[in-house]
Amino acid sequence: MFESSMLLLAGLAMVLLLLAWRRRGVRGLPLPPGPAGLPLLGNLPQVDKSAPYKTFMKWSKEYGPVITVHLGPKRFVILSGYQIVKEALVDQADDFAGRAPVPFSIRILKGYGLGISNGERWRQLRRFTVSTLRDFGMGRKKMEQWIQEESRYLLESLRETKSVPFDPTFLLASAVSNVICALVFGQRFSYDDVNFLRLLQIINNVVRNGSSPWGPLYNIFPKLMDHLPGPHQTMFKQMEETKAFIKEKIHQHKETLDPDNPRDFIDCFLIRLEKEKDIATTEFHYDNLVATVMNLFLAGTETTSTTIRYALTILIKHPDTQERLHKEIDSLLGQHGVPQMEDRKSLPFTDAVIHEVQRYMDLVPLNVPHYATKDISFKGYTIPKDTVIIPMLHSVLRDEDQWEKPWTFNPDHFLDKNGNFKKNPAFLPFSAGKRVCAGESLARMELLLFMVSIVQQFHLSTSGGPSSIDIKPERSSFTNVPHQYQLIFTPR
């Protein structure tokens, strides 16, 4: 009995010492405060699995805007509020430029590509990707013309629905994806291309399943989850299909490559690869090409198309907003004018609505995880090397010090008293700093041109009316996934 009691006390002492050691930080400097957790599991049992950011927001009110959380064996530092996130990502941009080695992405891409790389690999690929996409028109007039052309295909397909209710998820995804496909593959795909639609279905499945509890669970316990059945195993198989499609496209480009006349991103990468094939330290090799193309294809398809789909449901939910958009767009373009980027300044309410949709939708509430590639001193604390850092975009887009009505859809957040568009520094749906979304200018252009084209030509509704629309997310984890609805597009 005595021995059992001593063992129990010794075990309890070890647990307390472990917790104290985890709080101590590095070289005696303190970690940010945070909730006490359990051995091995940490704070995982306390987290809302359906919407982790809600738990983090609650803890930030209790412990402050910089907190330490342990999820399983991993240490996380959560940053909350516009001022704190800005200080980290912008004012200390170099310290917070690291990208976390997300196990799900590591399993698929083996650490290659632009998305989750760090150091020299990230610098080389980021510089090349941004400059190459810009050369092919990203953010420029040429890209505007591509989007205008794709809008015509989209509008024609919407007219063919004959005002019958249908789910526009994959039609919108096809239109948006074709823009990035033009940049990366040098081609667009028909909306009824079976192989293309299969890839869009895979992307949709990965986002939905990744935003269920299965996604975070895999990223916290990857070695365990690798041996267990579940949706994550299906996702890996489907992502291999996507990778095979990309490899085939690269092979086709190799067969037809003209080094003097590059057609797209893949051609430019292949030319650089050949030029640097004898340089041992080059990052321009086949694995990085496959992974970077995959990064661009996935990111350039799902995020913008989902935002447009959500915007359409918002307009049905708020018919007064839709009517005001119709009037503003009609007064400038009528029924036949072709929307252009230069129209933005003459469409302040439209611009405000698009911005407010992005703010209110809060597409990536936790942000893409950052990483401490070295010990970081921040706000009097030490963030130890190898800590995962979450600069919560949700806390920025809902910051009560920055937005008059943060929990309400309200386009007036982006309008001054005279009805002119006004910026807000806390509008950071694309994040900020050195890891800001590389496709931000493309996404902004697509959102304006596609949205104006659709609203100009159609009245939006559903069979159940505005009350049938739930604008709260269906799933919340890595992304806020909106509900899918059968929408009616009635020509105006």
ABEGO torsion letter per residue (X at the ends): XAAAAAAAAAAAAAAAAAAAAAAAEBGGBBBBBEBBBBBGAEAAAABBAABAAAAAAAAAAAAEABBBBBBEABBBBBBBEAAAAAAAAAAAAAAAABBBBBAAAAAAAGGBEAAABBEAAAAAAAAAAAAAAAAAGBGBAAAAAAAAAAAAAAAAAAAAAGGBBBBAAAAAAAAAAAAAAAAAAGBBBBAABAAAAAAAAAAAAAAAAAABAAAAAAAABAAAAAABBEAAAAAAAAAAAAAAAAAAAAAAAAAABBAABBABAAAAAAAAAAAAAABAABABBAAAAAAAAAAAAAAAAAAAAAAAAAAAAAAAABAAAAAAAAAAAAAAAEAABBBBAAAAAABAAAAAAAAAAAAAAGABAAEBBBBBABBBBBGGBBBBBGBBBBBBAAAAAABAAABABAABBBAAAABBAAGBBBBBAABBAAEBEAABBAAAAAAAAAAAAAAAAAAAABBBBBAAEAAABBABBABBBABBBBBBBBBBBBBX
